[in-house]
């Protein structure tokens, strides 16, 4: 996609572009938004369009705040918005407002409802399948689990869940299932504590946690309940603390979604739209939302990370160095895992 757009725009065009791109991210609970996505998108936008202006806002998990942020960007003359919706359905009216103002919207990571112009993400069904397959393997193909889903307002949460269910249905028993409001670690802790009280810790063979923040809450609840031999717990986003939990044997896996590729694809699409180009020429897929058909989309491939492949995935891609992962107290466990600073 990068090569295609560079060929369309060229250096002369990149030097004369002067439009504004707005970037709206959903919360600060998930570390990746501020640590990875924001700086990577901003960097790629500046590379593609040096004279473009980039404005940024984080909703802090508040959909009303995100609506206000989006209206402000539209009013101040943004040509394109990259939107990761705090609530996919609730942001529909704001996407419609953007369309009326002739402002293109690229849905980022989560599919927003309304007349969006493009979508960039990872295959959410595959994320769920990777989590389900890892849990099946860790549990020997049978047993009872607690299913800790993402925020019920997120289209991605439903996508992840469907992917996981396609793998585990008929093989693992879902003893309890919870939706985790705001993807919150505290809410996940409360839900997991309720599951332990209802089932007994010894009857929980595994935990299908939708992301690493939820995994952190589930693991904390299990430890608070005095569980010494933790069941396998899944995750997603490759947060540093999750990788360190994997090293310690507290979390079984996470799903790594190469942030650089996703950020670059979103910036490429936004600049193409700002220049009036047709993103269907470079989109790899056409997807439907609840409101819109044939949305040009780029869906990237996620990867499983376990203790055995941290170096060949996260370290190799420069997400973390071994020194960042293997802090002094973790060095014995890192050495056992084959990671030496």
N, C-alpha and C positions, 0 to 999 in steps of 0.2 A: 504493500500500500504506500509506503514512504517513497519508493522509487517512482511509482505511478504519478503521485501528486507532484513530486519534484519535476517530473517531465512535463506535466501540464502547466505548472506555474512558472518555473524557471527563476533564475536569480534576479532578473530585472523586475519581474512582477513582485517577488518577495520583498524587494527593496522599496516598492511604492505603496504596498498595502498599508492602510491606516485605520482599520476597523477595530472594534472592541470585542473581546471574547470574555464572557462571564463564566466563572467556575463556581458551582454550588455543590458543596458536599454535605452529607446528612448529619454527622454527629462527631463527637470527640471520644466516645466510648471505645470505638474500634481504632486501635493505634495506627493502622495502615493509612488512613485518610490523610492525616497531617504529616506523618513521617515519610510516606512514599508517594502517594497519588498526587497530592498538591504540588510538591516541588518537581516531580517528574513531568507532569502535564505543563506546568509553567515553563520549564526548561525547553520542552519540545516545541511549544508554541512560539517561544522567542527564536528558536532555531529556524522554524519555518517562516516566521513573519516578524522580523526584527522591529518593524515600526508599529506593529499592533499593540494595543493596550490590553492587559489582562487584569481583570478585577476578580476578587475572591471573597466568598462568604461561607461560613460553616453554620448550619442550622442548630447545632447543639441538641439534636434530637427533637426539636420543636417544629412541627409542620407549619404552624402559623407564622413563625419567624422566617421559615424558608419561603413562604408565599410573599412576605414583605420584602425579603431580600431579592427575590426574582422580579417583583414589580419595580423595585428601585433600579435594578439593572436595565430593565426594559425602558423605563422612563428616561434614564440617563443616556440612552442611545446605543446599547449593546447590539451588535449585529447577529451574534451567535451565542448560545448558552450551552455549556456542558453541565448537565444536571444529574446528580445522583439523588433521587427523591427520598426525603425522609419518610414519606408515605406515598406509595405508587399511585393509589387511587385518589387520594386527597389533593395531589398536585395537578390533577387533570385540568382544573379550571385555570391554573396558572399557565399551563402549556397552551391552552386555548387562547389566553390573553396574549401570549407571545406570538402565536400564529396571526392573530388580528393585527398585531403591530409589525408583521413581516419580519419577525425574529426567529431564526432557525434554532431548534433545540436538539441536542445530541444527548440521549439518555446514556448515562455512564454507570456501568456495573449492575444497576437495577433497571428493569424496563418500566418506564413511566407510562401512564395512560395519557390519552390525548394525541393530537396530531404532531408527534415528534418526527424529525427529519432523518434520524439515524440512531443506531444503538450499538454500543461497544461493551462487551462483557466476556465472561468465560461461560462455557457450556454448563449451566447450573445442574442439569440432569446428570452430567458426568461427575460433577462434584459430589452429588449425593451417592452415585454408584461407587465412586472410589471409597467413600466413607463406609458404605454398606459392605463392600467387598473386604475391606481391611478388618472390620468388626467380625465378619463371618470367619475369616482366617484366624483371627486372634482367639475366637471362642470355639474353634473346632467345628463350626457349622451348625451349632444348636445352642439353646439356652434362652434365658429371659433377659430383656434389656429395658432400660428406661430411655425413652426417646425425647431428647431436649431440642425442640425445634426453634427456629428463629422468630423474629417479631412477626406477629400475625398480619401486620399491614404491609409486609414486604413481599413483592412478587417473587423475589429470589428465594425466600424462606420456603414458599410452596414448591418452587422448582427443585430445591435441594431435597425436600422431603419426598417428593414423587420419585426422584432418582434413587434415593436410598430404599424406598419401599419396593421398587422394581427388583431389587436384589435380595432383600431380606424376607419378603413376604413368603410365608409357608415354611420358613427355616428358623427364624428367630421369633420368639414370643415377645410382643410389646406389652410389658406388664403395666407400664404407665407412660403417658405421653403428655407433654407440656409445651405450650407456646411461651417463648421468653420475650416479654414485652421489652422493647428498646434494645434487644440483644444484651441486656444488662447482666453483668457478673453477679450482682446482688440478687436479682430476680432468679437467676439460674440456681444460686445457692439455696434460696427459699424453696424453689420447686424440687430440687434434689433432696432437701431435708424432708419435705413432705413425702417423697417417694420412699425414702429410707424408713420413715415412721410407719408408712402403710404396709410396706413389703417385708421389711427387715433387710439389713445390709447383705446378709448371706444369700439372699434370693435374687440379687442383682448381678447378673453375669457380665454385663457390659453396658456402656452408656454411649448412645449415638448423639453426640453434641454437635450442633450445626456449625459452630465456629469456636475459635480459641477463647474468646471472652466467656462464652457459655461453658466451655470445658473447664475453665479456671474456677467458676462457681460450683460446678458439679464436683470437682476434685476436692475443693475446700470443704464442701458439705460432707463428703465421704471421710475425709481426715478428721473433721470435727466429731463425727460419729464414732471415731475410734477404729476405722477400718485400716488395717495395716497392709494387707495385700490388696491393692487397688485393682478393680476390674479394668479391662481395656476401655479407654475413652478416646473418641475421635475428636477432630477439630478441623479448623479451616483458617487460612490467612497467614500461616507461618509467622505469627507474632514471636518476638525474641523470647519472651518468657515461656511460651508454649514449646519452643524448640528446646529450651533448658529443662522443661518438665519431661520432654521425651528422653533427653539424656539421663535424667534421674529415674526414669521408669515409671513416672506418674501418669503420663499421657502416652497413648499408644501411637498416634499418628496425627498429622495435620495435612491439609491440602494446600499446596503451594500454587499460587496463581501469579505467574511472572508479571509484576506490576509495571515494569518498564515497557513491555509489549502492549499492555492494555492502555497505559497512559499515552504512548506514542500513537496508537491507532485512533484514540479519541481526539487528540490534537490534530492529527492529519485530517480527520473527518470535519472537524470544526473549521479549519482553515479552508478546506475545499468549499464548504458551504458559504463561508465569508466571501469567497471569490466568485460565487455563483456557479460552481461546478456541480456536476451530477455525481453524487456519491454512489449511485447504483453501479457505476463503472468499476468501482474498486471494492464494494461490499462483497463478502463471501457468502452471505445468506440473505434470505428474505423471511422475516418473522411477523407473526400477528400478535397484537396485544388485545386486551379486552375491548378496545375501542377502534383500533386502526389495523388495517391489513397491509401486508407486503412492505414492512419497514426494512430498509436496507440495514444490514447488521454485519458486524464482525464478531465472531465467536471464537475465542482462543481456547487452548487446551490446558486444563489444570493437571497437576502432578501430585502423586502421593509422596509424602515425606515420612519416613520412619527413622529409627535410630541408625539403621544400616546405610542410608543414602543421603545423610545431611551434607556431607562434603561434596558429593557429585551433583547436588541440586543447589542448595542455598549458598554454600561457600563458593562453588564454581561460578555461579551467576553474580557474585559480589553483593548479595543481599546482606550477609553477615560475614565477618572474618572468624576464624577459629578462636582468636583472642577475645572477640566480643562474646562468643557463645561460652567458651570455657573459662569462666571467671575462676579465681583460685579455689573456691569451695567445690567446684565441679570438676576439677582437673582429674581426680581419680576416676570418676565416671566417664569423663571424656576419653581418657587413656584406654579404658576398657572398651569404649565404642570405636576406638581407632582414630580418635581426633587428638592430635598433639599440636599445641601452639608452636 
